[in-house]
Amino acid sequence: MLNLRDLNRATLARQHLLSRHEGDVADVVHRLVGLQAQEPRPPYLGVWTRLAGFERDDLHAALHARTLVRATLWRATLHLVTAADFAAFRPLVAPTLAAAARRFDGVDLDAVAAAAERLLAAGPMTFNELRPRLLEEFPGGYDRALGYAARMLTPLVIEPTQDRWSYPRDPAFGLPGHPMAPAGTPALIERYLAAFGPATPADVQTWSGLGRLREVMAGMDLERLTDDTGRELFDLPGAPRPGGDVPAPVRFLPDFDTLILGHADRTRVLADEHKGFVTTKNLRVRAVYLVDGFAAGTWQIKRSGKKARLLVTPFGRTDLGPLEEEGLRLLAFAEPDATSLALEAADAV
């Protein structure tokens, strides 16, 4: 039987948050099956907190080499994934993405997808450029609906630039330039458990956006476990489960981090009473820091001239001492041109 701390440590071990991974950037992104990437900077910080010796140029180079791509995938949101995983799993989530596109009535989805692929075959475009071209093809249509349908139905990757975090505010989207190579649902489940397990079918469904996975998991060669609430959990045989008494260092997770969004039941990292402080009404997921393996507060960077501050907002009374070393290292990475770095605390929530 696994208690809450056992689940916490098992997941942190697989997320490389007990000790940083020794390897390259593509390897750690592969192991996590992607990092949430609605905005350009958070994936850099998510890799930094998990990968030993990570430098910004490592990820920047991998994006320009197309080893890694930023594209719509899990839950119809942008993720940083390996090019191989995009080719394998984009076809698997295609029905889910198509269902999202059906939110707009009166759109011929197949025709829009074909038009978008034909237009983008000539070269990448921003959606501010693509939408007017789609309107020429579908006079009287709603440009936002056409653009959204194109984004959901056409496998697209965002074109990297020389910006600090590799993407501008209004990025261009293009065709991936390599064929899709579909993987099966069991392969996805195994990859998920390797990064987030042990877990329930609901956890896998929440993270992936796919449904009806219990029957698939029941037919796989997986280990069956029970937590202290009586829930059945699935896991890969021999997967790491170091135990709840293993020390967990302070870690800073960026906005929208994949760990916070990776389970239906987030209590293995985020207590129920703290959810409202992390997920906002407009669905932003705030950056959090972990103390003893669990979310203990939120954080944000404040910049004024050459001064950069890491402002932490604890969920209760906290000692800033254990946060300082890791927090200032994060701040130095995120704001490399700042000449003054400081960690400060806001009032506890």
DRENSETOR-990569 format. One record per residue (C-alpha): z, x, y; residue number from 1. Coordinates in steps of 0.5 Angstrom, whole numbers, m for minus. Layout:
<atoms>
+-------+-------+-------+-----+
!    up !  east ! north !   i !
+-------+-------+-------+-----+
!     Z !     X !     Y ! NUM !
...
+-------+-------+-------+-----+
</atoms>
This chain:
<atoms>
+-------+-------+-------+-----+
!    up !  east ! north !   i !
+-------+-------+-------+-----+
!     0 !     0 !     0 !   1 !
!    m2 !     3 !     7 !   2 !
!     2 !     1 !    13 !   3 !
!     0 !     1 !    20 !   4 !
!     1 !     9 !    21 !   5 !
!    m3 !    10 !    15 !   6 !
!    m9 !     6 !    17 !   7 !
!    m8 !    10 !    24 !   8 !
!    m8 !    17 !    21 !   9 !
!   m14 !    15 !    16 !  10 !
!   m18 !    13 !    22 !  11 !
!   m16 !    19 !    27 !  12 !
!   m18 !    24 !    21 !  13 !
!   m25 !    21 !    20 !  14 !
!   m26 !    20 !    28 !  15 !
!   m24 !    28 !    29 !  16 !
!   m18 !    26 !    33 !  17 !
!   m13 !    29 !    29 !  18 !
!   m17 !    36 !    29 !  19 !
!   m23 !    37 !    33 !  20 !
!   m29 !    38 !    29 !  21 !
!   m32 !    45 !    28 !  22 !
!   m40 !    44 !    28 !  23 !
!   m45 !    42 !    32 !  24 !
!   m46 !    36 !    37 !  25 !
!   m51 !    33 !    32 !  26 !
!   m46 !    33 !    26 !  27 !
!   m41 !    30 !    30 !  28 !
!   m45 !    24 !    32 !  29 !
!   m48 !    23 !    25 !  30 !
!   m41 !    23 !    23 !  31 !
!   m39 !    17 !    27 !  32 !
!   m45 !    13 !    26 !  33 !
!   m46 !    14 !    34 !  34 !
!   m42 !    13 !    40 !  35 !
!   m42 !     7 !    45 !  36 !
!   m47 !     9 !    51 !  37 !
!   m47 !     4 !    56 !  38 !
!   m47 !     9 !    61 !  39 !
!   m49 !    16 !    61 !  40 !
!   m42 !    20 !    62 !  41 !
!   m38 !    17 !    57 !  42 !
!   m42 !    20 !    50 !  43 !
!   m41 !    27 !    53 !  44 !
!   m33 !    25 !    54 !  45 !
!   m33 !    22 !    47 !  46 !
!   m36 !    28 !    44 !  47 !
!   m32 !    33 !    48 !  48 !
!   m25 !    30 !    45 !  49 !
!   m28 !    31 !    38 !  50 !
!   m32 !    37 !    38 !  51 !
!   m29 !    44 !    38 !  52 !
!   m32 !    49 !    43 !  53 !
!   m37 !    43 !    46 !  54 !
!   m41 !    45 !    52 !  55 !
!   m45 !    40 !    56 !  56 !
!   m51 !    43 !    55 !  57 !
!   m50 !    42 !    48 !  58 !
!   m51 !    35 !    48 !  59 !
!   m56 !    36 !    54 !  60 !
!   m61 !    40 !    49 !  61 !
!   m60 !    36 !    43 !  62 !
!   m63 !    30 !    47 !  63 !
!   m69 !    33 !    50 !  64 !
!   m70 !    36 !    43 !  65 !
!   m70 !    29 !    41 !  66 !
!   m65 !    30 !    35 !  67 !
!   m60 !    25 !    39 !  68 !
!   m63 !    19 !    42 !  69 !
!   m60 !    14 !    47 !  70 !
!   m62 !     7 !    44 !  71 !
!   m60 !     0 !    43 !  72 !
!   m57 !    m1 !    36 !  73 !
!   m50 !    m4 !    34 !  74 !
!   m48 !   m10 !    37 !  75 !
!   m54 !   m10 !    41 !  76 !
!   m51 !    m5 !    46 !  77 !
!   m54 !     2 !    48 !  78 !
!   m51 !     8 !    43 !  79 !
!   m52 !    15 !    42 !  80 !
!   m54 !    16 !    35 !  81 !
!   m58 !    22 !    31 !  82 !
!   m66 !    20 !    31 !  83 !
!   m65 !    20 !    24 !  84 !
!   m60 !    14 !    24 !  85 !
!   m64 !    10 !    29 !  86 !
!   m70 !    11 !    25 !  87 !
!   m66 !     8 !    19 !  88 !
!   m61 !     3 !    22 !  89 !
!   m65 !     0 !    27 !  90 !
!   m70 !    m4 !    22 !  91 !
!   m63 !    m6 !    19 !  92 !
!   m60 !    m9 !    25 !  93 !
!   m67 !   m12 !    28 !  94 !
!   m66 !   m19 !    26 !  95 !
!   m59 !   m19 !    30 !  96 !
!   m63 !   m16 !    36 !  97 !
!   m68 !   m22 !    35 !  98 !
!   m63 !   m27 !    35 !  99 !
!   m60 !   m24 !    41 ! 100 !
!   m67 !   m25 !    44 ! 101 !
!   m67 !   m32 !    43 ! 102 !
!   m62 !   m34 !    48 ! 103 !
!   m68 !   m35 !    52 ! 104 !
!   m72 !   m41 !    51 ! 105 !
!   m80 !   m42 !    51 ! 106 !
!   m81 !   m34 !    50 ! 107 !
!   m86 !   m32 !    45 ! 108 !
!   m82 !   m27 !    42 ! 109 !
!   m87 !   m24 !    37 ! 110 !
!   m92 !   m24 !    43 ! 111 !
!   m88 !   m20 !    48 ! 112 !
!   m86 !   m15 !    43 ! 113 !
!   m93 !   m14 !    42 ! 114 !
!   m95 !   m13 !    49 ! 115 !
!   m89 !    m9 !    51 ! 116 !
!   m91 !    m4 !    45 ! 117 !
!   m98 !    m4 !    48 ! 118 !
!   m96 !    m2 !    55 ! 119 !
!   m91 !     3 !    53 ! 120 !
!   m96 !     6 !    49 ! 121 !
!   m99 !     9 !    55 ! 122 !
!   m92 !    12 !    57 ! 123 !
!   m85 !    11 !    58 ! 124 !
!   m83 !     6 !    64 ! 125 !
!   m76 !     3 !    67 ! 126 !
!   m75 !    m4 !    66 ! 127 !
!   m76 !    m5 !    74 ! 128 !
!   m83 !    m2 !    72 ! 129 !
!   m84 !    m6 !    66 ! 130 !
!   m82 !   m13 !    68 ! 131 !
!   m88 !   m14 !    73 ! 132 !
!   m93 !   m12 !    68 ! 133 !
!   m90 !   m17 !    63 ! 134 !
!   m91 !   m22 !    68 ! 135 !
!   m98 !   m21 !    68 ! 136 !
!   m99 !   m22 !    61 ! 137 !
!   m94 !   m28 !    61 ! 138 !
!   m96 !   m32 !    68 ! 139 !
!   m90 !   m36 !    70 ! 140 !
!   m85 !   m33 !    65 ! 141 !
!   m78 !   m31 !    67 ! 142 !
!   m78 !   m23 !    68 ! 143 !
!   m71 !   m22 !    66 ! 144 !
!   m72 !   m26 !    60 ! 145 !
!   m79 !   m22 !    58 ! 146 !
!   m75 !   m16 !    59 ! 147 !
!   m69 !   m17 !    55 ! 148 !
!   m74 !   m20 !    49 ! 149 !
!   m78 !   m13 !    50 ! 150 !
!   m71 !    m9 !    50 ! 151 !
!   m69 !   m13 !    43 ! 152 !
!   m75 !   m13 !    39 ! 153 !
!   m78 !    m7 !    41 ! 154 !
!   m75 !     0 !    38 ! 155 !
!   m74 !     4 !    45 ! 156 !
!   m71 !    10 !    47 ! 157 !
!   m68 !    12 !    54 ! 158 !
!   m72 !    18 !    56 ! 159 !
!   m67 !    24 !    58 ! 160 !
!   m68 !    27 !    65 ! 161 !
!   m65 !    33 !    68 ! 162 !
!   m59 !    29 !    71 ! 163 !
!   m52 !    32 !    70 ! 164 !
!   m51 !    27 !    64 ! 165 !
!   m58 !    27 !    62 ! 166 !
!   m60 !    20 !    65 ! 167 !
!   m61 !    17 !    72 ! 168 !
!   m58 !    10 !    74 ! 169 !
!   m65 !     7 !    73 ! 170 !
!   m68 !    10 !    67 ! 171 !
!   m74 !    10 !    63 ! 172 !
!   m75 !     7 !    56 ! 173 !
!   m80 !     9 !    51 ! 174 !
!   m83 !     9 !    44 ! 175 !
!   m79 !    13 !    39 ! 176 !
!   m85 !    17 !    37 ! 177 !
!   m83 !    17 !    30 ! 178 !
!   m83 !    12 !    24 ! 179 !
!   m78 !     8 !    22 ! 180 !
!   m75 !     9 !    15 ! 181 !
!   m70 !     3 !    13 ! 182 !
!   m64 !     4 !    10 ! 183 !
!   m60 !    m1 !     6 ! 184 !
!   m54 !    m5 !     8 ! 185 !
!   m50 !    m1 !     3 ! 186 !
!   m52 !     6 !     6 ! 187 !
!   m49 !     3 !    13 ! 188 !
!   m43 !     1 !    10 ! 189 !
!   m41 !     7 !     7 ! 190 !
!   m43 !    11 !    13 ! 191 !
!   m38 !     6 !    17 ! 192 !
!   m32 !     7 !    12 ! 193 !
!   m33 !    15 !    13 ! 194 !
!   m32 !    14 !    20 ! 195 !
!   m28 !     8 !    21 ! 196 !
!   m24 !     6 !    14 ! 197 !
!   m21 !     4 !    11 ! 198 !
!   m23 !    m3 !    13 ! 199 !
!   m24 !   m10 !    12 ! 200 !
!   m31 !   m13 !    11 ! 201 !
!   m29 !   m17 !    18 ! 202 !
!   m28 !   m10 !    21 ! 203 !
!   m35 !    m7 !    19 ! 204 !
!   m38 !   m14 !    21 ! 205 !
!   m35 !   m13 !    28 ! 206 !
!   m37 !    m6 !    29 ! 207 !
!   m45 !    m7 !    27 ! 208 !
!   m46 !   m14 !    29 ! 209 !
!   m49 !   m16 !    22 ! 210 !
!   m46 !   m22 !    18 ! 211 !
!   m44 !   m24 !    11 ! 212 !
!   m42 !   m17 !     8 ! 213 !
!   m36 !   m19 !     4 ! 214 !
!   m41 !   m20 !    m2 ! 215 !
!   m44 !   m14 !    m1 ! 216 !
!   m38 !   m10 !    m1 ! 217 !
!   m35 !   m13 !    m7 ! 218 !
!   m41 !   m11 !   m11 ! 219 !
!   m41 !    m3 !    m9 ! 220 !
!   m37 !     2 !   m12 ! 221 !
!   m31 !     2 !    m7 ! 222 !
!   m24 !     3 !    m7 ! 223 !
!   m19 !    m3 !    m6 ! 224 !
!   m13 !    m2 !    m2 ! 225 !
!    m8 !    m7 !     1 ! 226 !
!    m4 !    m6 !     7 ! 227 !
!     3 !    m8 !     9 ! 228 !
!     1 !   m15 !    11 ! 229 !
!    m3 !   m16 !     4 ! 230 !
!   m10 !   m16 !     7 ! 231 !
!   m15 !   m13 !     2 ! 232 !
!   m18 !    m6 !     5 ! 233 !
!   m24 !    m3 !     2 ! 234 !
!   m25 !     5 !     2 ! 235 !
!   m30 !    11 !     0 ! 236 !
!   m27 !    14 !    m6 ! 237 !
!   m23 !    20 !    m4 ! 238 !
!   m24 !    19 !     3 ! 239 !
!   m18 !    23 !     7 ! 240 !
!   m12 !    19 !     8 ! 241 !
!    m7 !    24 !    11 ! 242 !
!    m1 !    19 !    11 ! 243 !
!     3 !    16 !    17 ! 244 !
!     7 !    22 !    18 ! 245 !
!     2 !    27 !    20 ! 246 !
!     2 !    29 !    27 ! 247 !
!    m3 !    27 !    32 ! 248 !
!    m4 !    30 !    38 ! 249 !
!    m6 !    27 !    45 ! 250 !
!   m13 !    25 !    46 ! 251 !
!   m17 !    22 !    52 ! 252 !
!   m22 !    17 !    50 ! 253 !
!   m28 !    15 !    55 ! 254 !
!   m30 !     8 !    57 ! 255 !
!   m33 !     4 !    51 ! 256 !
!   m30 !     9 !    46 ! 257 !
!   m33 !     7 !    39 ! 258 !
!   m26 !     8 !    36 ! 259 !
!   m23 !     2 !    41 ! 260 !
!   m29 !    m2 !    39 ! 261 !
!   m30 !    m1 !    31 ! 262 !
!   m25 !    m6 !    28 ! 263 !
!   m24 !   m13 !    28 ! 264 !
!   m17 !   m12 !    28 ! 265 !
!   m16 !    m6 !    33 ! 266 !
!    m8 !    m6 !    32 ! 267 !
!    m9 !     1 !    28 ! 268 !
!   m10 !     4 !    35 ! 269 !
!    m9 !    m1 !    40 ! 270 !
!    m3 !    m6 !    40 ! 271 !
!    m5 !   m13 !    41 ! 272 !
!     0 !   m14 !    47 ! 273 !
!    m4 !    m8 !    51 ! 274 !
!   m11 !   m11 !    50 ! 275 !
!   m11 !   m15 !    56 ! 276 !
!   m10 !    m8 !    60 ! 277 !
!   m16 !    m5 !    56 ! 278 !
!   m22 !   m10 !    56 ! 279 !
!   m23 !   m13 !    62 ! 280 !
!   m26 !   m20 !    64 ! 281 !
!   m33 !   m17 !    65 ! 282 !
!   m33 !   m14 !    58 ! 283 !
!   m31 !    m7 !    61 ! 284 !
!   m27 !    m3 !    56 ! 285 !
!   m23 !     2 !    60 ! 286 !
!   m22 !     9 !    58 ! 287 !
!   m15 !    10 !    54 ! 288 !
!   m11 !    16 !    52 ! 289 !
!    m7 !    16 !    45 ! 290 !
!     0 !    19 !    44 ! 291 !
!     2 !    19 !    37 ! 292 !
!    m4 !    16 !    35 ! 293 !
!    m4 !    10 !    39 ! 294 !
!    m7 !     8 !    46 ! 295 !
!    m1 !     9 !    51 ! 296 !
!    m5 !     8 !    57 ! 297 !
!   m11 !     8 !    61 ! 298 !
!   m14 !    13 !    65 ! 299 !
!   m20 !    14 !    71 ! 300 !
!   m22 !    20 !    75 ! 301 !
!   m22 !    20 !    82 ! 302 !
!   m26 !    25 !    86 ! 303 !
!   m25 !    26 !    94 ! 304 !
!   m29 !    32 !    96 ! 305 !
!   m28 !    38 !    92 ! 306 !
!   m21 !    35 !    89 ! 307 !
!   m21 !    31 !    83 ! 308 !
!   m15 !    27 !    80 ! 309 !
!   m14 !    24 !    73 ! 310 !
!   m10 !    18 !    74 ! 311 !
!    m7 !    15 !    68 ! 312 !
!    m4 !     8 !    68 ! 313 !
!     1 !     8 !    62 ! 314 !
!     3 !     2 !    58 ! 315 !
!    10 !     3 !    59 ! 316 !
!    15 !     9 !    61 ! 317 !
!    12 !    15 !    59 ! 318 !
!    13 !    23 !    60 ! 319 !
!     7 !    26 !    63 ! 320 !
!     9 !    33 !    61 ! 321 !
!     5 !    32 !    54 ! 322 !
!    m1 !    29 !    57 ! 323 !
!    m2 !    35 !    62 ! 324 !
!    m6 !    40 !    58 ! 325 !
!   m11 !    36 !    55 ! 326 !
!   m12 !    32 !    61 ! 327 !
!   m13 !    38 !    66 ! 328 !
!   m18 !    41 !    60 ! 329 !
!   m22 !    34 !    60 ! 330 !
!   m22 !    34 !    68 ! 331 !
!   m25 !    41 !    68 ! 332 !
!   m30 !    39 !    63 ! 333 !
!   m32 !    32 !    67 ! 334 !
!   m32 !    35 !    74 ! 335 !
!   m34 !    42 !    73 ! 336 !
!   m35 !    43 !    81 ! 337 !
!   m28 !    41 !    83 ! 338 !
!   m24 !    46 !    86 ! 339 !
!   m17 !    43 !    85 ! 340 !
!   m15 !    39 !    79 ! 341 !
!    m9 !    35 !    78 ! 342 !
!    m6 !    29 !    74 ! 343 !
!    m2 !    24 !    77 ! 344 !
!     1 !    17 !    74 ! 345 !
!     0 !    10 !    77 ! 346 !
!     6 !     5 !    76 ! 347 !
!     6 !     3 !    69 ! 348 !
!     3 !    m4 !    67 ! 349 !
+-------+-------+-------+-----+
</atoms>
